[in-house]
């Protein structure tokens, strides 16, 4: 997730943004792999042994090497979508740990967990303070570049059915301010948790819907599988829109349909 800077603050706040990395620094073979997956090669960012694409989606070498196995890929439509891989072994409790972050991030995590657990899913979350967690939320410090500042990023579930293991949250004061809003931070964490359990952006077919610019993110080998029962038109309130509204955003009715269908 990211926030756009211009005259004041833009209403478009992306799920991730440019870090100032020069795309030319990304090896050509990596760009070719990203393109083959169906993701945009614009503004690819090198980070932590992998690559951030489409704003807040982290791809590692395994993701880039995977071939698509689903017969249900859809492109350029407007329903809600999941990835090929989902969390398995349900019912299941996913443990979450917040590592070396301030109270707003801890409270935001608790808020996001509360919102998921209130849905009565076979997948629930529990924050722990010691031991080994399924998902670790940790910080990075990065200022704005190119008109945007990254708020958070995450990846997708593994092939063996585990959630993605890391959510990165920006601790730079221009990301959430000197006194971060718990509901704002919690909404970003809620979104990134959605990626960790297999949700793609609701408007992946056209990022301009929530971001003001951009296009189709592509089905990719990661997968963009339609979730039955979700709308066939743009869904302005979804928690998985590519760009944030800059404040509190939780599940709408269609999001709940999608969550209950999968979990």
C-alpha positions in Angstrom: 0.0 0.0 0.0 1.2 3.5 -0.7 0.2 7.1 -0.5 0.5 9.6 -3.3 2.0 13.1 -2.8 1.1 16.1 -4.8 -0.7 19.3 -3.9 -1.5 18.2 -0.4 -2.3 14.5 -0.2 -3.9 12.7 -3.1 -7.0 10.7 -2.5 -5.3 7.8 -4.3 -3.2 5.8 -1.9 -1.7 2.7 -3.5 -1.0 -0.5 -1.7 2.6 -0.1 -2.5 4.6 2.5 -4.5 7.9 3.2 -6.1 11.0 3.1 -3.9 13.0 5.0 -6.3 14.7 1.9 -7.7 15.7 2.3 -11.4 13.9 -0.4 -13.4 17.0 -0.7 -15.6 18.7 -2.2 -12.5 16.3 -5.1 -12.7 18.0 -8.0 -14.7 16.4 -8.5 -18.1 15.8 -12.2 -17.3 13.8 -11.2 -14.2 11.7 -8.7 -16.2 11.1 -11.5 -18.7 9.9 -13.8 -16.0 7.6 -11.2 -14.5 6.2 -10.5 -17.9 5.6 -14.2 -18.5 3.8 -14.4 -15.2 1.4 -11.7 -16.5 2.4 -8.9 -14.2 3.4 -5.5 -15.3 7.1 -4.8 -15.6 6.6 -1.1 -14.8 8.2 0.1 -11.6 9.5 -3.2 -10.5 11.4 -2.9 -7.2 14.1 -5.1 -5.8 13.6 -5.9 -2.2 14.7 -8.6 0.3 15.7 -11.3 -2.2 12.7 -10.8 -4.5 10.7 -8.3 -6.4 7.7 -6.0 -5.6 5.3 -5.7 -8.5 2.0 -4.0 -9.0 2.5 -1.8 -5.9 2.5 -4.3 -3.0 2.8 -7.8 -4.3 6.1 -9.6 -3.4 7.4 -12.3 -5.8 10.4 -14.5 -4.9 12.3 -16.9 -7.2 9.9 -19.7 -6.5 6.9 -17.5 -7.6 8.7 -16.5 -10.8 9.6 -20.1 -11.6 6.1 -21.6 -11.1 4.0 -22.5 -14.1 0.2 -22.0 -14.0 -1.8 -25.1 -13.2 -5.3 -23.7 -13.0 -7.8 -24.0 -15.9 -9.8 -21.1 -14.5 -7.8 -18.0 -15.2 -9.8 -15.0 -16.1 -8.4 -11.7 -17.6 -10.0 -8.3 -17.9 -13.1 -8.9 -15.8 -14.3 -7.3 -12.7 -15.2 -10.0 -10.1 -13.1 -10.8 -7.0 -10.2 -13.1 -7.5 -8.0 -15.5 -5.6 -4.6 -17.0 -6.4 -4.0 -20.6 -7.5 -2.6 -21.4 -4.0 -4.8 -21.1 -0.9 -4.2 -21.9 2.7 -4.9 -25.6 3.4 -5.5 -27.9 6.4 -8.7 -26.2 7.5 -10.0 -25.5 10.1 -6.8 -23.7 11.0 -5.5 -21.0 13.3 -2.9 -18.7 11.7 -0.5 -17.2 14.2 0.7 -13.7 13.7 3.6 -11.9 15.5 4.4 -8.2 15.4 8.2 -7.7 15.5 9.8 -4.5 16.8 6.9 -2.2 15.8 5.1 0.5 17.8 1.8 0.2 19.6 -0.3 1.5 16.6 1.0 -1.5 14.6 0.2 -3.9 17.4 -3.3 -2.5 17.9 -3.8 -2.4 14.1 -2.9 -6.0 13.9 -5.4 -6.8 16.7 -8.1 -4.9 14.8 -7.4 -6.7 11.6 -7.5 -10.1 13.4 -10.7 -9.2 15.1 -12.3 -8.3 11.8 -11.3 -11.6 10.2 -12.3 -13.7 13.2 -15.7 -12.1 13.4 -16.6 -13.7 10.0 -17.0 -17.2 11.4 -14.5 -18.7 8.9 -12.6 -22.0 9.1 -9.5 -19.9 9.0 -8.9 -17.7 12.1 -6.0 -15.6 13.3 -4.2 -15.3 16.7 -1.5 -12.8 17.7 1.3 -14.3 19.6 4.2 -12.6 21.4 6.8 -15.5 21.4 7.6 -18.6 19.5 7.4 -19.0 15.7 4.5 -17.4 13.9 2.9 -18.3 10.6 3.0 -14.6 9.7 5.5 -12.0 11.0 4.7 -8.3 10.7 7.9 -6.3 10.6 9.0 -2.8 9.7 11.0 -1.1 7.1 11.9 2.6 6.8 11.5 4.2 3.4 10.6 7.8 2.4 8.6 8.9 -0.6 9.9 8.7 -4.1 8.3 9.6 -7.4 5.2 10.9 -5.8 4.5 7.8 -3.7 5.5 6.3 -0.4 5.1 2.5 0.3 2.8 1.7 3.2 3.0 -2.1 3.2 3.6 -5.2 1.1 3.1 -9.0 1.2 3.1 -12.1 -0.9 0.8 -15.1 -1.7 0.4 -18.6 -0.2 2.9 -21.3 -0.8 2.2 -24.4 -2.9 2.1 -26.5 0.2 -0.8 -24.5 1.6 0.8 -22.1 4.1 0.1 -18.4 4.2 2.8 -16.0 3.0 5.1 -15.5 6.0 5.9 -11.8 6.1 4.1 -8.5 6.0 6.3 -5.4 5.7 4.9 -2.1 7.1 6.6 1.3 6.6 7.6 3.1 9.8 8.6 6.4 8.0 6.6 9.3 9.4 5.3 10.3 6.0 3.7 6.9 5.6 1.3 7.1 8.6 2.3 10.3 10.3 3.9 10.9 13.6 0.9 9.5 15.5 -0.4 6.7 13.3 -4.1 6.0 13.2 -4.9 2.5 14.5 -7.8 2.1 12.0 -5.6 3.2 9.1 -2.7 1.0 10.0 -5.2 -1.9 10.7 -6.8 -1.5 7.4 -3.5 -1.8 5.6 -2.6 -4.9 7.6 -6.0 -6.3 6.9 -5.4 -5.9 3.2 -1.9 -7.4 3.3 -3.3 -10.4 5.3 -5.7 -10.8 2.4 -2.8 -11.3 0.0 -1.1 -13.7 2.5 -4.2 -16.0 2.3 -4.6 -15.8 -1.4 -6.6 -12.7 -2.4 -5.7 -10.6 -5.4 -6.7 -7.0 -5.9 -10.4 -6.6 -6.5 -9.7 -4.2 -9.4 -6.7 -6.2 -10.7 -8.3 -5.9 -14.2 -7.9 -2.1 -14.1 -5.9 -0.5 -11.3 -7.1 2.9 -12.5 -10.4 2.2 -10.8 -8.9 2.8 -7.3 -5.5 4.3 -8.2 -6.4 6.8 -10.9 -3.9 5.2 -13.3 -2.6 1.8 -14.3 -4.1 -1.0 -16.2 -4.7 -4.8 -16.0 -2.3 -6.5 -13.6 -2.7 -9.8 -15.5 -3.8 -13.2 -14.5 -0.2 -14.5 -14.2 1.0 -17.9 -13.2 0.1 -16.8 -9.6 -3.5 -17.1 -10.7 -6.5 -14.9 -10.9 -9.4 -17.3 -10.3 -12.9 -15.9 -10.2 -14.7 -16.3 -6.8 -18.3 -17.2 -7.5 -21.0 -14.9 -6.1 -18.9 -11.8 -6.3 -20.1 -8.8 -8.3 -19.7 -8.3 -12.1 -19.1 -4.6 -11.7 -16.6 -2.4 -9.9 -16.8 -2.8 -6.2 -15.8 0.6 -4.7 -15.8 -0.5 -1.0 -13.7 -3.7 -1.2 -10.9 -4.2 1.3 -8.7 -5.6 -1.6 -8.8 -2.7 -3.9 -5.3 -1.9 -5.3 -5.3 1.6 -3.8 -6.4 2.7 -0.4 -8.8 5.5 0.4 -6.3 6.8 3.0 -8.4 5.8 6.0 -10.5 3.0 7.6 -11.5 0.3 5.1 -12.9 -3.1 6.1 -14.9 -5.9 4.5 -18.0 -5.0 2.5 -20.8 -7.5 1.8 -19.1 -8.9 -1.3 -15.8 -9.3 0.5 -17.6 -11.4 3.1 -19.1 -13.6 0.3 -15.6 -14.1 -1.1 -14.1 -14.9 2.3 -16.8 -17.4 3.2 -16.6 -19.1 -0.2 -12.9 -19.8 0.2 -12.6 -20.3 4.0 
